[in-house]
Amino acid sequence: MENDYDVAVIGSGVGGICAAALLAHRGYRTLLAEGLDRWGGRLSTVEKEGFRLPTGAILLHRDGPLERVFKEVGVRFEVVNLPKTLHCRVKSTDHRITLGNPFTFINMMRSLGMPARESLRVGAALSWEIGKAGFLRAAEKVLKHYLPRGSRPTFREWLLKYTDNDTLHGIFDTVIVAVLACRAWELPASEFFAYMTGLGTLAEAGIAPQGNLELVRGLVRVVEKNGEAWLRSPVRRIVVSGGQARGIEVEREGKVFTVTSKVVISDSGPRRTVELAGAENFGMKYIRDMRVRLRAGPAVLVLVGSERPLLPEDAHFMIIAGARRIVCAGDVSILCPDLAPPGRHLSYYCGYPLNSLVPMETEWERAQCTRDLEENFPEIKTCGEVIHMGFHDVHSDFPGARAWPGYDMPAETPIKNLFNVGEGVRAPGWSGTNKAAKTAWEVAEMASRKLSRT
Ligand SMILES: Cc1cc2nc3c(=O)[nH]c(=O)nc-3n(C[C@H](O)[C@H](O)[C@H](O)COP(=O)(O)OP(=O)(O)OC[C@H]3O[C@@H](n4cnc5c(N)ncnc54)[C@H](O)[C@@H]3O)c2cc1C
């Protein structure tokens, strides 16, 4: 076993595994240390009763930073695309909306019965703001630091300028919480517009047909070609001396080893990184910023096995506006039959508490989600069974989102050669797996520059 690497990466979530694969592929000796007995963090698979269950992410957006990592390192990004129709259930009535054109939102408002004039007014204002956000993102890249933000109205406050239609507010809140894990009355409007510039007009998305774990294993193999990838190896400490990261202490088979490296990359989340490296090494300003800024988002993931499909025939992905907690659902095994045992179906349902700031009351949230499921999908009672209900709370190891957009931390830390990656790190315009992958790209660039100088 070697104990000297160019790069040591802590954690194999999307951010960690993408950064490790990119750097190994570029020729740097890389160690990837994962504390659990499976790769991928919230992009992984656990097997139960013959089902391949996701540990978090289900829909993977195409053509974003995640797919680009696979292309760069020469691994096939095997996902089955969803049809470009969004099934939208509003107040028990189902609507179908075609995605992927500039008029998606206007179409959505029109098909939900909003008057043409109001739809156009909101649609035009939204297009203007998304265009402006695109320009600001480009400017941010050139200026290399954050532009002054000024006052930050929430999305709900922004929308109220144009309409007080409750149904429309409900739909936007549903879309926002489903993709960003915080509510329209919590999220700064500018962050939603920035997100829309990355996503275009709700871009194509797909599902990994053999489960997420199979997908991330391809990246592990890239790391192994130019380094090592260890499971069941929790990192206990980041070694810091003279204001610089020098390596990690990692536990393997009951023993703690010290591994030296020129760069350390942590995918354990900014808070855990501080614990691992020692708060005293970060300075008061960083710790204070982190305390004020970092806000995780909660989520409840319900996975149901059934004898027959429980969702409307073409609802590979549906949003549900106006329910208590459940905002989106989908049948994954129609497109990807290998995720369920022969003859059975696997569907998922995501619920979100109304307040994303405070820890959830688990039993209350369970009851709310259960009532939503019974009302919207009554067949669950007769031919389905809940095989998993996961509470991804704000302080858990695997929250719904490690940070709301705009409430995340920079990748660089005050400790030289120590970087954070993953969903807790700022990447304007991206969310979920693409956000984590985007941070990996940026950190791989910074680390490559440092390593090429040594
Ligand atoms: C219910 C739910 C549904 C979601 N749906 C979607 C979706 O449909 N599409 C989408 O794009 N995104 C979705 N997401 C978000 C997506 O899962 C995350 O954005 C992404 O997987 C986060 O990756 P990450 O890099 O932050 O790492 P994480 O997933 O947080 O993984 C971190 C890894 O680091 C390891 N680790 C931590 N500390 C140590 C240590 N000391 N030593 C060694 N290892 C350590 C952990 O064990 C873990 O494996 C969903 C999330 C949830 C919870």
The ligand as a MOL file (V3000), in Angstrom:
LIG
                    3D

  0  0  0     0  0            999 V3000
M  V30 BEGIN CTAB
M  V30 COUNTS 53 58 0 0 0
M  V30 BEGIN ATOM
M  V30 1 C -34.1940 12.2500 -1.9360 0
M  V30 2 C -33.2220 12.8850 -2.8980 0
M  V30 3 C -33.5560 12.9610 -4.2440 0
M  V30 4 C -32.6600 13.5620 -5.1410 0
M  V30 5 N -32.9970 13.6000 -6.4660 0
M  V30 6 C -32.1030 14.0890 -7.3590 0
M  V30 7 C -32.3470 13.9710 -8.7390 0
M  V30 8 O -33.3560 13.4030 -9.1730 0
M  V30 9 N -31.4280 14.4880 -9.5970 0
M  V30 10 C -30.2760 15.0720 -9.1600 0
M  V30 11 O -29.4630 15.5260 -9.9840 0
M  V30 12 N -30.0110 15.1800 -7.8440 0
M  V30 13 C -30.8830 14.6840 -6.9360 0
M  V30 14 N -30.5900 14.7120 -5.5920 0
M  V30 15 C -29.3590 15.3800 -5.1630 0
M  V30 16 C -28.1130 14.5180 -5.4450 0
M  V30 17 O -28.2980 13.2440 -4.8950 0
M  V30 18 C -26.9050 15.2040 -4.8040 0
M  V30 19 O -26.8020 16.5250 -5.2920 0
M  V30 20 C -25.5700 14.5550 -5.1340 0
M  V30 21 O -25.6340 13.1620 -5.1540 0
M  V30 22 C -24.6150 15.0670 -4.0370 0
M  V30 23 O -23.2930 14.6650 -4.2390 0
M  V30 24 P -22.1580 15.1570 -3.2590 0
M  V30 25 O -20.9260 15.2890 -4.0850 0
M  V30 26 O -22.5570 16.3530 -2.4930 0
M  V30 27 O -21.8760 13.9360 -2.2810 0
M  V30 28 P -22.7470 13.1130 -1.2210 0
M  V30 29 O -23.8020 12.3690 -1.9320 0
M  V30 30 O -23.1070 13.9580 -0.0740 0
M  V30 31 O -21.6680 12.0250 -0.7680 0
M  V30 32 C -20.5950 12.3000 0.1080 0
M  V30 33 C -19.7830 11.0280 0.2650 0
M  V30 34 O -18.6840 11.2980 1.1420 0
M  V30 35 C -18.5510 10.2180 2.0530 0
M  V30 36 N -17.8830 10.7310 3.2490 0
M  V30 37 C -18.3040 11.7150 4.0840 0
M  V30 38 N -17.4010 11.9060 5.0810 0
M  V30 39 C -16.3870 11.0170 4.8600 0
M  V30 40 C -15.1810 10.7180 5.5470 0
M  V30 41 N -14.8010 11.3650 6.6560 0
M  V30 42 N -14.3800 9.7280 5.0470 0
M  V30 43 C -14.7060 9.0600 3.9190 0
M  V30 44 N -15.8730 9.2950 3.2430 0
M  V30 45 C -16.6900 10.2630 3.7060 0
M  V30 46 C -19.9810 9.7750 2.3110 0
M  V30 47 O -20.0380 8.4550 2.8430 0
M  V30 48 C -20.5670 9.8940 0.9030 0
M  V30 49 O -20.3850 8.6970 0.1580 0
M  V30 50 C -31.4390 14.0940 -4.6780 0
M  V30 51 C -31.0990 13.9870 -3.3210 0
M  V30 52 C -31.9670 13.3560 -2.4380 0
M  V30 53 C -31.5630 13.1910 -1.0130 0
M  V30 END ATOM
M  V30 BEGIN BOND
M  V30 1 1 1 2
M  V30 2 1 2 3
M  V30 3 2 2 52
M  V30 4 2 3 4
M  V30 5 1 4 5
M  V30 6 1 4 50
M  V30 7 2 5 6
M  V30 8 1 6 7
M  V30 9 1 6 13
M  V30 10 2 7 8
M  V30 11 1 7 9
M  V30 12 1 9 10
M  V30 13 2 10 11
M  V30 14 1 10 12
M  V30 15 2 12 13
M  V30 16 1 13 14
M  V30 17 1 14 15
M  V30 18 1 14 50
M  V30 19 1 15 16
M  V30 20 1 16 17
M  V30 21 1 16 18
M  V30 22 1 18 19
M  V30 23 1 18 20
M  V30 24 1 20 21
M  V30 25 1 20 22
M  V30 26 1 22 23
M  V30 27 1 23 24
M  V30 28 2 24 25
M  V30 29 1 24 26
M  V30 30 1 24 27
M  V30 31 1 27 28
M  V30 32 2 28 29
M  V30 33 1 28 30
M  V30 34 1 28 31
M  V30 35 1 31 32
M  V30 36 1 32 33
M  V30 37 1 33 34
M  V30 38 1 33 48
M  V30 39 1 34 35
M  V30 40 1 35 36
M  V30 41 1 35 46
M  V30 42 1 36 37
M  V30 43 1 36 45
M  V30 44 2 37 38
M  V30 45 1 38 39
M  V30 46 1 39 40
M  V30 47 2 39 45
M  V30 48 1 40 41
M  V30 49 2 40 42
M  V30 50 1 42 43
M  V30 51 2 43 44
M  V30 52 1 44 45
M  V30 53 1 46 47
M  V30 54 1 46 48
M  V30 55 1 48 49
M  V30 56 2 50 51
M  V30 57 1 51 52
M  V30 58 1 52 53
M  V30 END BOND
M  V30 END CTAB
M  END
